[in-house]
């Protein structure tokens, strides 16, 4: 048993708290085990050791955090505030070890204590703070903001329960409560003294104040308190440690003693229960009706708290509120924080008595808006009765913004009432609704798409009228992902090879990977590259065996599609090809000399029946294929459950082929495609989202392209698309659909997949059948390339070498230069 050192005997307490050598880290872990976990080593559980280690790592971050806060407070600088309903930050321990550069020392210190770092890393819970790509992008941006030393704060909601944990039972998705906070969160610091009140419901009263100024007073029927919960966000090998500030809802008065004394125990705590519901659960973003009222309340709650917090920080610095836009630039991550336009106006006009025109100028100079979708169902709207009942004063402000905006439009486009109706913030066709994307666009000085194609389509389609009115407002900032987490942390063998080959600088300047091009044809380097990939595939194969009991061959081609399950992402197109390949192999129409392992992962929104049916189809195919002895060594199908950031660490490095097969014009950008590319996977995909730019960077010859273009998709739909004709003219497709419809993959029950087959044959909204034949032909080209290991390896190396554009560092640099007008600030520790 390790002895517990007496504090202060051999080294200073400061060293135990901040030292980075092995001895200081070892003593830090022991101190925290005893003093924070209250456990001596002899009886400590593995979780106790994890918590002690996490606190020890956090200790090393706190001095940097304090120095960062002090520097920002003492300087006249502009802070970037990133407002997002989701931050899918992933496990923090490994990431912070990488950023501090102490992984090797921590591993050695734990070894002396009889503990294994990998075991403790595996124990960490996935923070349930996001739903998918939107939240993960926000997390990547926080990483880059800190690494680039940009003054910034992330603002969002501290969800007590995440979207859900996914289990697969009898082939179907089952949603299990995500209790990610059940055993505590060592990275979070709750600040009860930083709190704000947010109102809901009630009514407004207007009149003149003592100075004769017109004033509106909102009298809410209910108030909720938002309490700040802070997480330090450390940059890579810098002292900058920014803040992710998430808001937890609490009741203003959590316990009514009079009700309790009167015997009404439920009523005594009812206000607490209702108020805390606001930050209780993360709702999936593609189930628009479920929890709609709660979702709007959540959005207003975190936006109001965040803007009030900015105003408090302004007051603390002694700056007048008229300088708000000079001190803060605020990015709206999709439409979820769009209510910020109305709320900032309310705070300025109602609370700070700023004249309307001046307040509007401040609001527009402060806010900028990122659009993430062209899908109509994802462009948020809120019915007026719901909005009025929940947020009466913000709705009045939206009416006034709209009145002034429409007056301007009528002067610019006299007589064009159709255009005015299209651009109005209120949709008056059918049930009247507030258009949140329109509100964001009108109230921001900049609007950006997230890939070159997406930004072009944004200007040409859903935002065409606005782009014609304000062409200078529209920008493109192609998404990016952090190479720290998705290469250095999750693929250490590849990172080591890159360090030895091109130098360590690639971690913060991904364009340096271009130097790999010189090694693409080097036989010795190719052998090392293949060894790294096979090692990663063995790790994933072992995890698949452990989680699903399916044994896969690491030497097979790992063909992977992991992302949210959605019809437009077309996991069912992939499934159709697997069935076609299966039939060919059974009939010896395919030589079977390219063994394939198809791996899927992703969650379907609980109310999205078709997406859940797509999961059921994949698991049904897996059941048939994996139990067919004739497929041994030829074909395996795996659905890896509960895809999240933690599981992604094992999946991206192991991929040979990345499936990016969405219908052209539907995917805004994608970020999984970038993570696959960085880790040397080749892409099979359509010209959709960032695929276009990935192909441009990698080279046409290093990308497997298929499918209709956006123009062709539009043309097919205009001409009257009849999907059944594709089945009628393609015998393999017809047979594949007949097998599904006949119950071959549903244990003989022909009813299970009837809705899916009927949807494809009768409607096929995302042109799966139209792209089927080209996709199958493209997969044949994939197999031909795989049979030439030298060629395949060369293509793999060049994909990684040319992935530099897709670093989140580049994306944040573009935001800083073109939209936020903000510069880095160096943090030093000499003031602590």
C-alpha positions in Angstrom: 0.0 0.0 0.0 1.3 3.4 -0.9 2.1 5.7 2.1 0.4 9.0 2.4 3.1 11.7 2.7 2.8 14.4 5.3 2.0 17.7 3.7 4.9 20.1 3.6 7.6 17.7 4.8 9.4 17.0 1.5 7.9 19.4 -1.0 5.8 22.6 -0.9 2.0 22.3 -1.0 2.2 24.5 -4.2 4.2 21.8 -5.9 1.6 19.2 -5.0 -1.0 21.4 -6.5 0.8 22.7 -9.5 3.9 20.6 -10.1 4.1 18.6 -13.4 6.8 16.1 -12.6 6.0 12.5 -11.6 6.5 13.0 -7.9 4.3 16.1 -7.6 1.6 14.4 -9.6 1.8 11.2 -7.5 1.4 13.3 -4.3 -1.3 15.4 -5.8 -3.4 12.3 -6.5 -2.9 11.0 -3.0 -3.8 14.3 -1.5 -7.0 14.5 -3.5 -7.9 10.9 -2.8 -7.8 11.6 0.9 -8.8 15.2 1.2 -11.6 15.3 -1.5 -12.7 11.7 -1.9 -12.1 10.9 1.8 -10.7 7.6 0.9 -7.3 6.1 1.9 -5.6 4.1 -0.9 -6.3 0.8 0.7 -10.1 1.0 0.4 -10.4 3.4 -2.6 -12.5 2.2 -5.5 -11.5 2.7 -9.1 -13.9 5.6 -9.3 -12.3 7.2 -6.3 -8.9 7.0 -8.1 -10.5 8.5 -11.2 -11.9 11.4 -9.2 -8.7 12.0 -7.4 -6.8 12.0 -10.7 -9.3 14.4 -12.3 -9.0 16.8 -9.4 -5.2 16.6 -9.7 -5.3 17.5 -13.3 -7.9 20.2 -12.7 -5.5 21.7 -10.0 -2.9 22.2 -12.8 -5.5 24.1 -14.8 -6.8 26.4 -12.1 -3.8 28.8 -12.0 -4.1 29.2 -15.8 -7.8 29.7 -15.5 -7.3 32.4 -12.8 -4.6 34.1 -14.9 -6.9 34.1 -17.9 -9.8 35.7 -16.0 -7.5 38.3 -14.4 -6.0 39.2 -17.8 -9.4 39.6 -19.5 -10.7 41.7 -16.6 -7.7 44.0 -16.6 -7.6 44.6 -20.3 -9.7 46.5 -22.7 -10.4 43.7 -25.2 -13.3 42.2 -27.1 -14.5 38.8 -26.0 -16.1 36.2 -28.3 -19.2 34.7 -26.8 -20.4 31.5 -28.4 -24.0 30.8 -27.7 -25.0 27.2 -28.3 -27.8 25.0 -27.0 -25.4 22.1 -27.1 -21.7 21.5 -26.3 -20.7 17.9 -26.9 -17.4 18.3 -25.1 -16.6 14.6 -24.7 -14.6 13.1 -21.8 -12.2 15.7 -20.3 -9.5 13.8 -18.6 -7.5 12.6 -21.6 -8.0 15.9 -23.4 -6.6 17.9 -20.6 -3.7 15.6 -20.2 -2.8 16.1 -23.8 -3.2 19.9 -23.6 -1.0 20.1 -20.5 1.5 17.7 -22.0 1.7 15.5 -18.9 0.2 12.2 -20.0 3.5 10.3 -19.7 4.2 11.7 -16.3 0.7 10.9 -15.1 1.0 7.4 -16.4 4.2 6.9 -14.5 2.8 8.5 -11.3 -0.2 6.2 -11.4 2.0 3.2 -12.0 3.8 4.0 -8.8 0.4 4.0 -7.1 -0.6 0.7 -8.5 -3.1 2.2 -10.9 -3.5 2.1 -14.7 -4.3 5.3 -16.6 -6.2 3.6 -19.4 -8.5 1.9 -16.9 -9.3 5.3 -15.3 -9.8 7.0 -18.7 -12.3 4.3 -19.6 -14.3 5.0 -16.4 -15.1 8.6 -17.3 -18.7 9.4 -18.2 -19.6 11.0 -21.5 -21.0 14.5 -20.7 -24.6 14.5 -21.9 -24.5 18.1 -23.2 -25.2 17.6 -26.9 -27.1 15.7 -29.6 -24.7 15.5 -32.5 -22.6 17.4 -35.0 -23.8 20.9 -33.8 -22.7 20.3 -30.3 -19.5 18.7 -31.2 -18.6 21.6 -33.5 -19.2 24.0 -30.6 -16.8 21.9 -28.5 -14.1 21.9 -31.2 -14.4 25.6 -31.5 -13.9 26.1 -27.8 -10.7 24.0 -28.1 -9.4 26.1 -30.9 -10.4 29.4 -29.3 -8.3 28.5 -26.2 -5.4 27.1 -28.3 -5.3 30.2 -30.4 -5.5 32.4 -27.3 -8.7 34.1 -28.2 -10.6 35.7 -25.3 -13.9 33.8 -25.3 -16.7 32.3 -23.3 -19.0 29.4 -24.3 -22.6 29.8 -23.0 -25.2 27.0 -22.9 -27.3 24.8 -20.7 -26.1 22.4 -18.0 -28.4 19.5 -18.8 -28.8 17.1 -15.9 -29.8 14.3 -18.3 -28.4 14.0 -21.8 -30.5 13.0 -24.9 -30.3 9.3 -24.0 -28.0 6.3 -23.9 -28.8 3.9 -26.7 -29.2 0.2 -26.3 -30.0 -2.3 -29.0 -32.6 -4.9 -27.8 -33.9 -7.4 -30.2 -32.6 -5.3 -33.1 -34.4 -2.1 -32.0 -33.1 1.1 -30.5 -34.1 1.5 -26.8 -33.6 4.8 -25.1 -32.2 4.7 -21.6 -31.9 7.7 -19.3 -28.4 9.3 -19.6 -27.5 9.8 -16.0 -24.1 11.3 -16.7 -24.0 13.3 -13.5 -24.9 10.4 -11.2 -21.4 10.1 -9.8 -20.4 13.7 -9.9 -18.5 15.9 -12.3 -15.0 16.9 -11.2 -14.5 19.4 -14.0 -17.4 21.6 -13.0 -17.3 24.5 -10.6 -20.7 25.7 -9.5 -20.9 29.4 -8.8 -24.1 30.1 -6.7 -23.2 33.8 -6.4 -23.4 34.2 -10.2 -27.1 33.9 -10.9 -29.8 35.7 -12.8 -33.6 35.8 -12.9 -35.5 34.9 -16.0 -39.2 35.6 -16.4 -41.9 33.7 -18.2 -45.6 34.3 -18.9 -47.6 37.1 -17.4 -48.3 40.4 -19.1 -46.9 43.8 -19.9 -47.8 47.3 -18.8 -46.7 50.5 -20.6 -46.6 54.2 -19.7 -44.2 57.1 -19.1 -41.7 57.1 -16.3 -40.9 60.0 -14.0 -38.7 61.6 -16.7 -41.5 61.3 -19.2 -39.9 58.5 -21.2 -42.0 55.8 -22.6 -41.4 52.5 -20.8 -42.8 49.0 -21.0 -42.8 46.8 -17.9 -43.0 43.1 -18.1 -44.7 41.4 -15.1 -44.0 37.7 -15.5 -46.2 35.1 -13.9 -43.2 32.9 -13.0 -39.5 33.5 -12.4 -36.7 31.1 -12.6 -33.1 31.5 -11.4 -30.2 30.5 -13.5 -27.0 29.5 -11.7 -23.6 29.4 -13.4 -21.8 26.1 -13.7 -18.3 26.7 -15.1 -16.0 24.2 -16.9 -12.4 25.3 -17.7 -11.5 24.9 -21.3 -7.7 24.7 -21.7 -5.8 25.4 -24.9 -3.0 23.1 -26.2 0.3 23.9 -24.5 -0.6 27.5 -23.8 -1.7 29.2 -20.6 -5.0 30.3 -22.0 -7.9 28.6 -20.1 -11.2 29.9 -21.2 -14.6 29.2 -19.7 -17.6 27.1 -20.7 -20.4 28.6 -18.6 -23.5 26.5 -18.5 -26.7 27.5 -16.7 -28.6 25.4 -14.2 -32.2 26.3 -13.5 -33.4 26.7 -9.9 -36.5 27.9 -8.2 -36.4 31.4 -6.9 -38.0 30.1 -3.7 -37.5 26.3 -3.6 -39.6 25.6 -0.6 -42.8 27.1 0.6 -43.0 26.7 4.4 -46.6 27.8 4.7 -47.8 25.1 2.3 -45.7 22.6 4.1 -47.1 23.6 7.5 -50.6 23.4 6.0 -49.9 19.8 5.0 -49.6 20.4 1.3 -46.2 18.7 0.9 -46.4 18.5 -2.9 -47.3 22.2 -3.3 -44.4 23.1 -1.0 -41.8 21.9 -3.5 -43.8 22.2 -6.7 -42.1 25.5 -7.7 -38.7 23.8 -7.3 -39.7 20.9 -9.5 -41.2 23.1 -12.3 -38.2 25.5 -12.3 -35.5 22.8 -12.4 -37.2 21.1 -15.4 -35.7 23.8 -17.6 -32.2 22.3 -17.4 -33.3 18.8 -16.7 -33.2 17.1 -20.1 -31.7 17.7 -23.5 -34.3 17.3 -26.2 -33.4 16.0 -29.6 -33.5 18.7 -32.2 -35.3 16.8 -35.0 -38.5 16.0 -33.0 -40.2 19.4 -33.4 -43.4 18.7 -31.5 -42.1 16.9 -28.4 -41.4 19.2 -25.6 -41.9 22.3 -27.8 -42.9 24.6 -25.0 -40.0 23.4 -22.8 -37.5 23.8 -25.7 -38.5 27.4 -26.3 -38.3 28.0 -22.5 -34.8 26.4 -22.4 -33.6 28.6 -25.3 -34.9 31.8 -23.7 -33.5 30.8 -20.3 -29.9 30.3 -21.3 -29.9 33.2 -23.7 -31.2 35.6 -21.1 -28.8 34.4 -18.4 -25.9 34.7 -20.9 -26.7 38.3 -22.0 -27.3 39.4 -18.4 -24.0 37.9 -17.5 -22.3 39.9 -20.3 -23.9 43.1 -18.9 -22.7 42.3 -15.4 -19.2 41.8 -16.7 -19.4 45.1 -18.5 -20.6 46.8 -15.2 -17.7 45.2 -13.3 -15.3 46.8 -15.7 -16.9 50.1 -15.3 -17.9 50.3 -19.0 -21.1 52.0 -20.1 -23.7 49.7 -21.7 -23.4 51.7 -24.9 -20.0 50.0 -25.4 -21.5 46.5 -25.3 -20.8 45.7 -28.9 -17.2 47.0 -28.5 -16.6 44.5 -25.6 -18.5 41.5 -26.8 -19.1 39.7 -30.1 -21.7 37.0 -29.9 -22.1 34.1 -32.2 -25.5 32.4 -32.5 -24.9 28.7 -33.2 -27.9 27.9 -35.4 -31.4 29.2 -34.5 -31.6 27.9 -31.0 -30.2 31.1 -29.5 -32.0 33.4 -32.0 -34.2 34.8 -29.3 -31.0 36.8 -28.3 -32.0 39.4 -30.9 -35.2 40.2 -28.9 -33.7 39.7 -25.5 -30.7 41.9 -26.0 -33.1 44.6 -27.3 -35.3 44.1 -24.2 -32.4 44.4 -21.8 -31.1 47.5 -23.6 -34.4 49.3 -24.1 -36.5 48.2 -21.1 -33.8 47.7 -18.4 -31.1 50.1 -19.4 -33.3 52.8 -21.1 -31.3 53.0 -24.3 -33.2 54.6 -27.2 -34.5 52.0 -29.7 -32.3 53.1 -32.7 -29.2 53.1 -30.6 -30.1 49.7 -29.0 -30.7 48.2 -32.4 -27.3 49.4 -33.6 -25.7 47.8 -30.6 -27.6 44.5 -31.1 -26.7 44.2 -34.8 -23.1 45.0 -34.2 -22.9 42.4 -31.4 -24.7 39.4 -33.0 -23.7 37.1 -35.8 -25.5 34.0 -36.9 -24.4 30.6 -38.2 -26.9 28.7 -40.3 -26.5 24.9 -40.1 -29.2 23.5 -42.3 -31.3 23.9 -45.5 -33.9 21.4 -44.3 -37.2 23.2 -43.7 -38.0 21.2 -40.6 -34.8 22.3 -39.0 -35.4 26.0 -39.5 -37.1 26.7 -36.2 -40.5 28.4 -36.1 -42.7 29.0 -33.1 -46.5 29.3 -33.1 -47.7 32.7 -31.9 -50.0 31.4 -29.2 -47.1 29.4 -27.6 -44.7 32.3 -28.0 -47.2 34.9 -26.6 -48.1 32.8 -23.6 -44.5 32.1 -22.7 -42.7 35.3 -23.7 -45.1 38.2 -24.1 -42.6 41.0 -24.0 -40.0 39.5 -26.3 -42.9 38.9 -28.8 -43.8 42.6 -28.6 -40.2 43.5 -29.4 -40.2 41.1 -32.3 -43.4 42.7 -33.7 -41.7 46.1 -33.5 -38.5 44.8 -35.1 -40.7 43.4 -37.9 -42.7 46.5 -38.3 -39.6 48.6 -38.9 -38.0 46.0 -41.1 -41.1 45.7 -43.3 -41.3 49.5 -43.6 -37.7 49.4 -45.0 -38.6 46.6 -47.4 -41.6 48.5 -48.7 -39.3 51.5 -49.5 -36.7 49.2 -51.1 -39.2 47.0 -53.0 -42.3 49.1 -53.5 -45.3 47.0 -54.5 -43.6 43.7 -54.1 -45.9 42.3 -51.4 -44.9 38.7 -52.2 -41.3 39.4 -51.3 -42.3 41.2 -48.1 -44.5 38.3 -47.1 -41.5 35.9 -47.7 -39.1 38.0 -45.7 -41.4 38.9 -42.8 -40.3 37.7 -39.3 -43.9 36.4 -39.0 -45.1 33.6 -41.2 -48.8 34.3 -41.8 -49.5 31.4 -44.1 -51.6 29.1 -42.1 -50.9 29.1 -38.4 -49.0 32.3 -37.6 -45.4 31.6 -36.6 -42.2 33.4 -35.7 -39.4 32.6 -38.1 -36.3 32.4 -36.0 -33.8 32.2 -38.9 -35.3 35.4 -40.2 -35.0 37.0 -36.8 -31.3 36.0 -36.6 -30.6 37.3 -40.0 -32.2 40.7 -39.5 -30.7 41.2 -36.1 -27.1 40.2 -37.0 -24.3 41.9 -38.8 -23.1 38.7 -40.4 -24.6 35.4 -41.5 -22.5 32.4 -42.5 -22.9 28.9 -43.9 -20.6 26.1 -42.9 -19.3 24.8 -46.2 -18.8 26.4 -49.6 -21.7 24.5 -51.2 -24.0 25.1 -48.2 -23.2 28.8 -48.2 -23.9 29.1 -51.9 -27.2 27.2 -51.6 -28.1 29.3 -48.5 -27.8 32.4 -50.6 -29.7 30.8 -53.5 -32.6 29.2 -51.6 -33.8 29.8 -48.1 -32.0 33.1 -47.6 -32.1 34.3 -51.2 -34.2 37.4 -50.5 -32.0 38.5 -47.6 -28.8 37.8 -49.6 -30.1 40.1 -52.3 -30.9 42.8 -49.8 -27.7 42.5 -47.8 -25.1 40.6 -49.9 -22.3 42.0 -47.6 -23.7 40.1 -44.6 -23.3 36.7 -46.0 -20.1 34.7 -45.6 -18.8 31.1 -45.7 -16.8 29.6 -42.9 -16.3 25.9 -43.6 -16.5 23.8 -40.5 -13.4 22.3 -38.9 -12.5 19.8 -36.1 -9.8 19.8 -33.6 -6.8 17.6 -34.4 -5.9 17.5 -30.7 -8.8 15.3 -29.7 -9.4 13.5 -33.0 -5.8 12.7 -33.9 -3.4 13.3 -31.0 -5.6 11.9 -28.3 -7.6 9.2 -30.2 -4.9 8.0 -32.5 -1.6 8.1 -30.6 0.2 5.6 -32.9 -0.5 7.8 -35.9 0.4 10.9 -34.0 3.7 9.4 -33.1 4.4 8.5 -36.7 3.5 12.0 -37.8 5.8 13.5 -35.1 8.7 11.4 -36.4 8.0 12.2 -40.0 7.0 15.9 -40.2 7.7 17.2 -36.7 5.4 18.0 -33.8 4.2 21.3 -35.1 1.4 19.7 -37.1 -0.8 19.6 -34.0 -1.3 23.4 -34.1 -0.7 23.9 -37.8 -2.3 21.0 -39.7 -1.2 22.3 -43.0 2.3 20.9 -42.1 0.9 17.5 -42.9 1.5 18.4 -46.6 5.0 17.2 -46.0 3.6 13.7 -45.9 3.1 13.9 -49.7 6.9 13.2 -50.1 6.4 9.8 -48.4 3.3 8.7 -50.1 5.2 6.3 -52.5 7.9 5.3 -49.9 7.6 1.6 -49.4 9.0 1.6 -45.8 6.7 4.5 -44.8 3.7 2.8 -46.4 4.5 -0.3 -44.3 4.5 1.8 -41.1 1.3 3.5 -42.2 -0.4 0.1 -42.7 0.8 -1.1 -39.3 -0.7 1.8 -37.5 -4.0 1.3 -39.3 -4.1 -2.4 -38.5 -3.3 -1.8 -34.9 -6.3 0.6 -34.7 -8.5 -1.9 -36.4 -7.5 -4.6 -33.9 -8.5 -2.3 -31.0 -11.9 -1.6 -32.6 -12.4 -5.2 -33.4 -11.8 -6.1 -29.8 -14.3 -3.5 -28.7 -16.9 -4.7 -31.2 -16.5 -8.3 -29.8 -16.8 -7.0 -26.2 -19.9 -4.8 -26.9 -21.8 -6.9 -29.5 -20.3 -10.4 -29.4 -19.6 -10.1 -33.1 -16.1 -11.2 -34.2 -14.7 -9.2 -37.0 -11.4 -9.6 -39.0 -9.0 -6.7 -38.7 -7.8 -7.5 -42.2 -11.2 -6.9 -43.7 -12.0 -3.5 -45.3 -13.6 -1.5 -42.5 -16.4 0.4 -44.2 -17.9 2.8 -41.6 -20.9 5.1 -41.4 -21.4 6.7 -38.0 -23.6 9.7 -37.6 -27.1 10.6 -36.6 -29.6 8.3 -38.2 -31.7 10.3 -40.6 -33.3 9.6 -44.0 -31.2 12.4 -45.7 -28.0 10.8 -44.4 -29.2 7.6 -46.2 -28.0 4.8 -44.0 -30.6 2.8 -45.9 -28.8 3.3 -49.2 -25.8 1.6 -47.6 -28.0 -1.1 -46.3 -29.4 -1.8 -49.8 -25.9 -2.2 -51.1 -25.0 -4.7 -48.4 -28.0 -6.8 -49.3 -27.0 -6.6 -53.0 -23.4 -7.7 -52.1 -24.7 -10.5 -49.9 -26.8 -11.8 -52.8 -23.9 -11.7 -55.1 -21.6 -13.5 -52.7 -24.3 -16.2 -52.1 -24.5 -16.8 -55.9 -20.7 -16.6 -56.4 -21.3 -13.5 -58.6 -18.7 -11.7 -56.5 -15.3 -13.4 -56.0 -15.3 -12.4 -52.3 -11.6 -11.6 -52.4 -12.4 -8.2 -50.7 -13.6 -9.1 -47.2 -15.8 -6.4 -45.9 -16.9 -5.3 -42.4 -19.7 -2.7 -42.5 -19.9 -0.8 -39.3 -22.8 1.6 -38.4 -23.4 3.8 -35.4 -25.7 6.6 -34.5 -28.9 7.5 -32.7 -32.3 8.1 -34.0 -34.5 10.7 -32.4 -37.0 8.9 -30.1 -40.1 10.1 -32.1 -38.5 9.6 -35.6 -40.1 6.3 -36.6 -38.5 5.9 -40.0 -35.0 6.5 -38.6 -35.6 3.8 -35.9 -36.8 1.5 -38.6 -33.6 2.1 -40.5 -31.7 0.9 -37.4 -33.9 -2.2 -37.3 -33.1 -2.9 -40.9 -29.4 -2.7 -40.3 -29.6 -5.0 -37.3 -31.8 -7.4 -39.2 -29.3 -7.6 -42.1 -26.5 -8.2 -39.5 -28.5 -11.0 -37.9 -28.9 -12.8 -41.3 -25.4 -12.1 -42.7 -23.4 -12.8 -39.6 -25.2 -16.1 -39.0 -24.6 -17.4 -42.6 -21.6 -19.7 -42.5 -21.0 -19.0 -46.2 -20.2 -15.4 -45.3 -17.3 -16.3 -43.0 -14.2 -14.4 -44.0 -16.2 -12.4 -46.6 -18.9 -10.2 -45.0 -19.8 -8.9 -41.6 -22.3 -6.2 -40.5 -22.1 -4.4 -37.1 -24.3 -1.8 -35.5 -22.2 -0.3 -32.7 -24.5 1.0 -30.1 -24.5 4.4 -28.3 -22.2 6.3 -30.7 -20.7 9.3 -28.9 -17.4 11.1 -28.6 -15.9 8.5 -26.3 -16.7 5.7 -28.8 -15.6 7.8 -31.7 -12.1 7.7 -30.3 -11.9 4.1 -31.4 -13.9 4.3 -34.6 -12.4 7.1 -36.6 -8.8 5.8 -36.4 -9.9 2.3 -37.5 -11.8 3.3 -40.7 -10.6 2.3 -44.1 -13.7 3.8 -45.9 -15.8 6.7 -44.8 -19.4 6.7 -45.9 -20.6 10.3 -46.6 -23.6 9.5 -48.8 -26.2 12.1 -48.1 -28.4 13.4 -50.8 -26.6 16.3 -52.6 -27.8 19.6 -51.2 -29.0 18.3 -47.8 -25.9 18.1 -45.6 -24.8 21.5 -44.6 -21.2 20.5 -44.0 -20.6 17.4 -41.9 -17.6 17.1 -39.6 -17.4 13.3 -39.3 -16.1 13.3 -42.9 -13.2 15.5 -41.7 -12.3 13.3 -38.8 -12.2 10.2 -41.0 -10.0 12.0 -43.6 -7.5 13.2 -40.9 -7.1 9.6 -39.8 -6.4 8.3 -43.3 -9.8 6.9 -44.3 -10.8 7.3 -47.9 -14.2 8.8 -48.7 -17.1 7.4 -50.7 -19.5 10.2 -51.1 -21.7 12.6 -53.0 -20.9 16.2 -53.9 -22.7 17.4 -50.7 -21.6 19.6 -47.8 -17.9 19.7 -47.1 -17.4 16.6 -49.3 -17.0 19.0 -52.2 -14.0 20.7 -50.5 -12.6 17.4 -49.2 -12.5 16.1 -52.7 -10.9 19.3 -53.9 -8.2 19.0 -51.2 -7.6 15.3 -51.5 -7.7 15.2 -55.3 -10.4 13.6 -57.5 -8.3 10.4 -57.8 -8.3 10.0 -54.0 -12.1 10.2 -53.5 -14.8 7.8 -54.5 -17.5 9.9 -56.1 -21.0 8.9 -57.0 -24.5 10.2 -57.2 -26.6 13.1 -58.5 -25.4 16.7 -58.0 -27.5 19.3 -56.4 -28.6 20.6 -59.8 -29.5 17.1 -60.9 -31.5 16.5 -57.7 -33.5 19.6 -58.4 -34.0 18.7 -62.0 -35.2 15.2 -61.1 -37.7 16.5 -58.6 -39.0 19.2 -61.0 -39.6 16.6 -63.7 -41.7 14.5 -61.4 -39.7 11.8 -59.7 -41.1 8.2 -59.9 -38.8 6.1 -57.7 -40.6 2.8 -58.6 -39.2 3.1 -62.1 -35.7 2.5 -60.8 -36.8 -0.8 -59.2 -38.6 -1.8 -62.3 -35.5 -1.3 -64.5 -32.9 -2.7 -62.1 -33.2 -6.4 -61.3 -30.8 -6.3 -58.3 -32.6 -3.4 -56.7 -35.9 -5.0 -57.2 -34.8 -8.2 -55.6 -33.2 -6.3 -52.7 -36.5 -4.5 -52.0 -38.5 -7.7 -52.4 -36.3 -9.4 -49.8 -36.8 -6.6 -47.3 -40.6 -6.4 -48.0 -40.9 -10.2 -47.8 -39.6 -10.4 -44.2 -36.2 -11.9 -45.1 -34.5 -9.6 -42.6 -37.3 -9.4 -40.1 -37.6 -13.1 -39.2 -40.3 -13.7 -41.7 -42.6 -10.9 -40.8 -43.4 -8.9 -43.9 -45.0 -6.1 -42.0 -42.0 -4.8 -40.2 -40.3 -3.0 -43.0 -43.4 -2.3 -45.1 -43.4 1.4 -44.2 -39.8 1.8 -45.2 -40.2 0.0 -48.5 -43.4 1.8 -49.4 -41.8 5.1 -48.6 -38.9 4.3 -51.0 -41.1 3.1 -53.8 -43.8 5.7 -53.6 -42.0 8.9 -52.4 -38.3 8.4 -51.8 -37.8 12.0 -50.6 -34.0 11.7 -50.6 -33.6 9.9 -53.9 -32.1 6.7 -52.5 -33.3 4.6 -55.5 -32.1 7.2 -58.0 -28.5 7.0 -56.6 -28.5 3.2 -56.0 -27.0 2.0 -59.2 -24.2 4.6 -59.2 -23.5 3.8 -55.6 -23.1 0.1 -56.3 -20.8 0.8 -59.2 -18.7 3.1 -57.0 -18.4 0.4 -54.4 -17.0 -1.9 -57.1 -14.3 0.8 -57.7 -13.6 0.7 -54.0 -13.0 -3.0 -54.1 -10.7 -2.7 -57.0 -8.6 -0.1 -55.2 -8.5 -2.2 -52.1 -6.9 -5.1 -54.0 -3.9 -2.9 -54.7 -2.5 -2.2 -51.2 0.2 0.1 -52.5 -2.3 2.3 -54.3 -4.8 2.2 -51.4 -2.1 3.2 -48.9 -0.9 6.0 -51.1 -4.5 7.4 -51.3 -4.8 7.0 -47.5 -1.6 8.9 -46.8 -2.6 11.7 -49.2 -6.0 12.1 -47.6 -4.3 12.8 -44.2 -1.6 14.9 -45.8 -4.2 17.2 -47.4 -6.6 17.4 -44.5 -5.1 20.7 -43.1 -8.0 22.9 -44.3 -10.4 21.1 -42.0 -8.8 22.0 -38.7 -11.1 24.0 -36.4 -8.1 26.3 -35.9 -8.5 27.5 -39.5 -12.2 28.0 -39.0 -11.8 30.0 -35.8 -9.1 32.1 -37.5 -11.6 33.0 -40.2 -14.3 33.9 -37.7 -11.8 36.1 -35.8 -10.6 37.9 -38.9 -13.8 38.3 -41.0 -16.7 38.3 -38.6 -15.6 38.9 -35.0 -12.7 41.3 -35.6 -10.9 39.9 -32.6 -7.2 39.3 -31.8 -5.3 36.8 -29.6 -4.3 37.7 -26.0 -1.2 36.1 -24.5 -1.7 34.8 -20.9 1.2 34.6 -18.5 1.3 33.1 -15.1 3.5 35.7 -13.4 0.5 37.6 -11.9 -0.7 34.6 -9.9 
